[in-house]
Amino acid sequence: MKTLKMAIVGLCLLLSSMIEPVKAQSMSITYSNLADLKTQKSVEAIMLKDGLSKANVKRFFKDVNMYNKAIRYTSLISQGYKTAIPNYDSVKQSQLWEKSQGSFIGNNCRITAFTLMKDQLKITKSAQDQYQTLFMDLSSLEDQPTPYFSSKDMKNFITYYAASGTKLTKNVNYQRKRYQQAMNKRGIHYKKCKATMISVVMHSYFSPQEDYLFVGHTGVLLPASQGYLFVEKLSFEEPYQAVQFRSKKQLKAYLMKKYDVDQHQPTAKPLIMENHHAL
């Protein structure tokens, strides 16, 4: 049964990754793929100014460069930012990644955001991944070319991202309260920092025993000189993006357009959370 459950979740994640680019292509954004040194240095300066750890920022850019080189910069913006509808050759990117990295599936949004924000989190309790939503994340972390998270970081990663049980209702306020209660029970607190964690919390329902909330996408929001910069990794084999927004309202609209994809389902719409508050 556990194997079947993992296969079902894996299929859902695969289908999600197939849906995302279709939704993304319908919206023009101003973004960078962090492919040139000048842009990397400017984003690094914002990250450090907004309170992120120098060591974590260094690790982030190491991962960015490994990915960009592995896919030979295919479909990426070569310099700076561009206002356009992202159009990635996901098939070629995936093929080049696999050719370069073999069975290592790479980093996803959760690993990337946690890498940047882990020192800004205080987690006093623990939780288990009882719904098996993190099995691909954990596989990635086990297969990393070089040691990635400490044992404490691994424990905190699972506690932070483990899905939490809920009840079947479309009421978004109810689901938000359930999610916030779950995070409070885990003793999750945010240290004072200008950078914040943005999470797209999804509602999944298979049965009354398989009814839960999970972080389907996440990234780090950085206050910048002219608004905000949202740093994200689209998926395991898809690119890094730094997206410029004038306001948090604009960011929320971008995320809802990409991830509010369920039609005529009994589940609630996605929650867009900044740390553990509704955005």
N, C-alpha and C positions, 0 to 999 in steps of 0.2 A: 504493500500500500504506500509506503514512504517513497519507494522508487517511482511509482506511478504519479504521486503528488509532485515530485521534483520534475518529472517529465512534463506534466501539465503546466507548471509554473514556467519551466524553460520555454515551452511553446508559446505561452502568453508573452514572455519577454521578447521572443523572436518576432512575434506578430507586432508587438509594440514598436520594435526597431524598424519594422517594415512600414508602419503607418507614419512614424514621426517625420521622415523626409517629405512625404506627400503634403502633410500639414505645413511644414516649414516653408515649402516652396511657394505658398500662397501669400507670404508676407515679406516685404522688403525691410531690411534692418541695416544698421551701420555696424559693421563688425570687422574683426581681425582674426586671423588664425595664428598670430604670434610667430610668424615665420621668419622675421628679420630681427636682427640684434637691436636696432634702434627702438622698435616697438616694444620688444621685451624689456629693455631698460626703462622705458617710460612706465610700463605697467608694473614692473618691479618696484619702482619708486612710489607709486600709488599704494601698492600692497604694504610696503614697509611703513609709509606715512599713516596708513589706516590701522596699523597695529599688529600685522601678521609677523610671525617669527621669521627671522632671516634664514634659518636652517630649513624651514618648511617651504619658503619661497624658492630657495635654491633647488630643493628636491622637485618642486613643481616644474620648474623650467628644464630640469634634466629630463623629466618625463615628456614634456612638450617636444624637446629637441629629438628625443629618441623616436617618438611617434612620427613627427614630420619627416625625419630622414628615412624612416622605414617605408613610408608610403611615397617617398620621392617627391614630396610636396604636391602630389596629384590633387588638382581642383582647389588648391589653397590660394588665398590672397598672398602674393609674394612679399608685399611691403605695405605697412601701415593699415589703414582702415578703408573700407569700401561700402557704399550704400547700394545694396542689391538684394535680390532674392537668392539666398544660398542655393547653389546647384552642385552638389557633390557627386562624383562618380563613385558611389559607395561600393559597387562591385569591384572595381579596380583597386580602390583603397584597401578593401578586405583581402584581395588576392596578394597584393604587395606586402601587407602586414603579415599574413600567414607565411609567405615566402621568406620574410626576414626573421620572424619570431617563432615560427613553428607552432607548437601547441599552446604557447602563452597567449591568452586572449586579450591582454592589455588591461588598461585601467578604464573604469567607467566613471559616471558622474559622482557616485557616492564616494569612491576611493579618492577621487581628485579633490572634492570639496573637503573631505575629512583631513586629507594631507595638509591642506592650507589652514584649516580651522582647529585642528585637534588641541593645540596649546591654549586656545581660547575657551575650551570647554572644561567644566568641572563636573565629573560624573561620580557620584558617591555610592551608587548601587549597581546591580547588574541585571541583565535580562537575557533570555535565550531566544534563538531564532526558531521558535516552535513551529512556524508556518513554512520554514525552508525557503524563504524568499531571498536569502543571501548566499545560496550555494554557489552561484557563479562568481560573486565577489570574493568569497573565501577561496575558491579555486584559483582565482587570479592572484590573490595575496600569497598563496602557497607556492605558486609557480614564478614569482618575481625573479628576474635575473640576479638581483642583489637584495639582501635583507631589507625589508620595507618598514613594517611596524614592529614595535616592541610587543611583548606579551601583554603589557598593560594597555597599549594602544589597540591591540586586537580585541581585548575584552571590551574596551570602551566603544570601539567601532560597532561591534555586535549589539551592545546595549543601546547605542544611539539609533541604529537603523533597523533593529528587529521590529517586525510588524506587530501591531497591537490589535487585540480582539475588539469587535464592535457588534452592533445589531443592524439588521437590514432596514434602512430608512434612507430616503432621499434628502432628509433634513440636514443641510450643510452645517447649521449651528450646532446640532446634536453631535455630528461627527467631529467638528472642531473641538468641542468640549471633551469628547472621549479621547482624542489624540493628546490634548494638553494634559489631561489627567494621567494618561499613560506615561508621558514624559516626566511629569512631576513625581510619580511613583518611582521612577528610575533615578531620581536625584540628579537630574540634568540641569545645570546652571551655566549661564554664559558670563564670562569675565568681561570687564569693561573694554570695549573694542569698537572702533568705527565700522570695521568689516562685519557683515552679518551673513548667516546661513539662510539661503532661500530654498525652501523645499516644496515640491509639488506632491502633496499627500493624496494618494489614490485609494479608492474604496473597492475592494475585491470581494466577491461573493460566489462561493461554490455550493455551500450548504450552511445550515445553522452552526456547524462545527468549523466551517472554513469561511468565516466572515471577518474580514480584518482590514485595517488601514496600514498602508506602507508608503515609503518615500519612493515614488516612481522616477523622479528626477530631482536633481539638486545642483546648486552652484553657489558661488560666493559673490555677494554684492558689495561693491567698493564705492563709497562717496568719492567723486572726482571733481575737478574744477568746474565743469559744465554739466552737472547732473550726476550720473552713476555709470559704473562699469560693472557688467555682470559676466563673471568668468565661469565657464562651464566646459565639460567634456560631454559631447553628445551621446556617445555610447562606447562600448568596448573598442570597436574598430572604426569609429567615426571621429572626426576632428575635435580639437580644442577650439573654443571661440571666446573672444572677449567682445561683448556687445555693448554699445553705448545707448543709454536711455536718458531722456530729459527728466523723467519722473518715475516713481515707483508704480504709479498708475499705468504708465506705458509698459513697464516690465510685466506687470500682472496680465495685461492684455496679450502680450507676446506669449506668455506661458500658457494661458488659457486657450489661445488659438491653436497651440501645438498639442496640448495634452488633454483637452476636453473633447475626446474623440468618441466616447460611448454614445450610442444612439438607442433610445427606447429600452434602456437597461434599468433594473430596479435599484441600482446603486446610486450614491450621491455624486455630484460633480466634484472635481478635484478641489482640494484646499490649497491655497497658496499661502505659505507661512514664512514669516521673517523671524528667524529664531523660533520661538514658540508662540508668536502672536500672529493673528491674521493680517495679511498684507492688504 
